[in-house]
């Protein structure tokens, strides 16, 4: 089984399971991730997801042997591995151990958060193979770290340690080796403790708002106004007043 999907409370965990190939993406992995995302996005009981890899590494990118075999690893609507251009309404966390290279790095960049071990390595080595990082590396990375640093990663193709990239703000949590998944789960638990409608709306604003202009507050109000009249908003206020944990309904 090239993909393992598990559900724990309100958190889904997608684990790439090809450790013998450093979890490189082939057709089976791509389809498995795509299917998992469809299920996660359609289930109201799942409110956050973690993407990780088995065997001490995250993902070494596209399987070049599968590429030569012309396996399908990119889909029209959802991109590389059924993930890089998918419409992801829920928060996703990358839990990175070992290598996050090429398409693997781009999968991490697609996530809202990155939790990485101190020994993890990141890189976009596509140029070393005559390819380009077109699953998000050239577009997302310059928006997440300084442009010149991103340009160096893209155009040298060199690997960089998580400890080198963390000061640029790429990584949310830097943890000891072997602790990335546990730390990602801890972060997910903090997120799902909050109002589902509020989290979904906040992610939408954070994602779309970077491209808005002078009317950004008007556009924000239009999207956020229903949150303030929701049952969850009333429940959150009541729970605070009554000194108890809120019972969210997501509406």
C-alpha positions in Angstrom: 0.0 0.0 0.0 1.7 3.2 -1.2 -0.5 5.5 0.8 -1.7 5.0 4.3 -4.7 7.1 5.5 -5.8 7.2 9.1 -8.4 9.2 11.0 -7.8 10.2 14.7 -10.6 12.2 16.2 -11.1 15.2 13.8 -7.6 14.9 12.2 -6.7 12.9 9.1 -3.1 11.7 8.5 -1.9 10.9 5.0 1.3 9.0 5.0 3.3 8.3 1.8 4.5 4.7 2.2 7.3 4.0 -0.2 10.3 4.2 2.1 12.4 2.0 -0.3 12.1 4.8 -2.8 12.3 7.7 -0.3 8.6 8.1 -0.7 9.0 9.3 -4.3 5.7 10.0 -6.0 4.5 7.5 -8.6 1.1 7.0 -10.1 -0.2 5.0 -7.2 1.0 7.6 -4.7 -0.5 10.5 -6.7 -3.9 8.7 -7.0 -3.8 7.8 -3.3 -3.2 11.4 -2.2 -5.9 12.7 -4.6 -8.4 10.2 -3.2 -7.5 11.0 0.4 -8.0 14.7 -0.2 -11.4 14.2 -1.8 -12.5 12.2 1.3 -11.0 14.7 3.8 -12.6 17.7 2.1 -16.0 16.0 1.9 -16.2 14.9 5.6 -17.5 17.5 8.0 -16.1 15.4 11.0 -12.5 15.9 9.7 -11.3 19.4 10.4 -7.5 19.2 9.8 -5.1 17.0 8.0 -1.4 16.1 8.2 0.7 15.0 5.3 3.8 13.0 6.1 6.0 10.1 5.0 6.8 6.7 6.4 10.3 5.4 7.1 12.0 8.6 8.3 11.6 10.7 5.2 8.9 13.0 3.8 9.1 12.7 0.0 12.0 12.8 -2.5 9.7 14.2 -5.2 8.6 12.7 -8.5 9.8 9.2 -9.2 12.0 9.7 -12.2 11.6 6.0 -13.2 7.8 6.5 -13.2 8.3 9.7 -15.2 10.2 7.7 -17.9 7.4 5.1 -17.8 5.0 8.1 -18.5 3.0 7.3 -15.4 0.3 9.9 -14.5 1.3 11.9 -11.5 -0.4 15.2 -12.3 -4.1 15.8 -12.6 -5.9 18.6 -14.5 -7.7 20.1 -11.6 -5.6 19.1 -8.6 -2.0 19.2 -10.0 1.0 17.2 -8.9 0.1 14.2 -6.7 -3.5 15.4 -6.7 -2.5 18.0 -4.2 -0.5 21.0 -5.5 -3.4 22.9 -7.1 -6.3 21.2 -5.2 -8.9 23.4 -3.6 -8.0 22.8 0.1 -10.6 24.4 2.4 -9.3 22.7 5.5 -5.9 23.3 7.1 -3.0 21.0 6.1 0.2 20.4 8.0 3.4 18.9 6.5 5.2 16.8 9.0 8.7 16.5 7.6 11.5 14.1 8.5 14.5 13.3 6.3 14.2 14.6 2.7 11.6 17.0 1.2 13.0 17.4 -2.3 11.6 18.6 -5.6 7.9 17.7 -5.8 8.2 16.6 -2.2 9.2 20.1 -1.1 6.4 21.4 -3.3 3.9 19.3 -1.5 5.1 20.7 1.8 4.8 24.3 0.4 1.2 23.5 -0.6 0.4 22.9 3.1 -0.6 25.7 5.4 2.0 24.8 8.0 5.4 23.0 8.0 6.6 21.1 11.1 10.1 19.7 10.5 12.8 17.8 12.3 16.1 19.6 12.9 17.8 17.0 10.6 15.3 17.4 7.7 16.6 18.6 4.3 14.8 20.7 1.7 15.6 21.3 -1.9 14.4 21.9 -5.4 16.9 20.0 -7.5 14.8 19.9 -10.7 17.3 22.1 -12.6 20.0 19.5 -12.0 17.9 17.1 -14.1 17.0 19.6 -16.8 13.5 20.2 -15.2 11.8 23.0 -13.4 9.9 23.2 -10.1 6.5 23.9 -11.6 4.4 22.3 -8.9 4.6 25.4 -6.8 8.3 25.8 -6.0 8.8 28.8 -8.3 5.5 30.4 -7.3 4.9 29.5 -3.6 8.5 29.6 -2.3 9.2 33.3 -3.1 5.9 34.1 -1.2 7.0 32.2 1.9 10.7 33.2 2.2 12.8 36.2 0.9 12.9 36.3 -2.9 16.7 36.0 -3.2 16.8 33.0 -0.9 14.1 31.3 -2.9 15.9 32.1 -6.2 19.0 30.5 -4.8 17.2 27.3 -3.9 15.4 27.2 -7.3 18.5 28.0 -9.5 21.2 26.1 -7.7 19.1 23.0 -7.0 21.1 22.6 -3.7 19.8 21.0 -0.5 19.4 23.1 2.6 18.9 21.9 6.2 15.7 22.8 8.1 17.8 24.7 10.5 19.1 27.0 7.7 15.6 27.7 6.4 13.8 28.1 9.7 15.2 31.7 10.3 13.5 32.8 7.1 10.1 31.8 8.4 9.5 28.7 6.3 9.0 26.4 9.2 6.4 26.7 12.0 7.9 24.1 14.4 11.5 22.8 14.4 11.7 19.7 16.5 14.2 16.9 17.4 14.6 14.1 14.9 11.7 11.7 14.9 9.3 14.1 16.5 7.8 15.9 13.5 4.5 13.9 13.3 3.9 14.2 17.0 4.5 17.9 16.9 2.3 18.3 13.8 -0.5 16.4 15.7 -0.1 18.8 18.6 -0.5 21.7 16.3 -3.5 20.1 14.6 -5.1 19.6 18.0 -4.7 23.3 18.8 -6.4 24.2 15.5 -9.4 21.8 15.8 -10.1 23.0 19.3 -11.3 26.2 17.6 -14.6 26.9 15.7 -14.7 25.0 12.4 -16.5 27.8 10.6 -14.0 30.4 11.9 -11.0 28.3 10.9 -12.4 27.7 7.4 -13.1 31.4 6.9 -9.8 32.5 8.3 -8.0 30.1 5.9 -10.0 31.5 3.0 -9.1 35.1 3.8 -5.4 34.3 4.4 -5.3 32.5 1.0 -7.3 34.9 -1.1 -6.6 38.1 0.6 -3.0 38.4 -0.5 -4.2 39.3 -4.0 -6.8 41.9 -2.9 -6.5 45.6 -3.5 -8.0 48.7 -1.9 -11.4 47.0 -1.4 -9.8 44.3 0.8 -11.8 45.2 3.9 -15.1 45.3 2.0 -14.3 41.9 0.5 -13.3 40.5 3.9 -16.5 41.7 5.5 -18.7 40.1 2.9 -17.0 36.7 3.6 -16.7 37.0 7.4 -20.1 38.6 8.2 -21.9 35.2 8.4 -19.4 34.0 11.0 -20.6 36.7 13.5 -24.2 35.6 13.2 -23.4 31.8 13.3 -24.5 29.4 16.0 -20.8 28.7 16.6 -20.2 32.4 17.4 -23.0 32.3 20.0 -21.7 29.0 21.4 -18.2 30.4 21.7 -19.4 33.4 23.7 -21.7 31.2 25.9 -18.8 28.8 26.6 -16.5 31.6 27.6 -19.2 33.1 29.9 -19.9 29.7 31.4 -16.2 28.7 31.7 -16.6 25.5 29.7 -15.3 24.0 26.5 -17.3 25.0 23.5 -19.4 22.4 21.6 -18.9 23.4 18.0 -21.4 22.6 15.2 -19.7 24.2 12.3 -22.6 26.4 11.4 
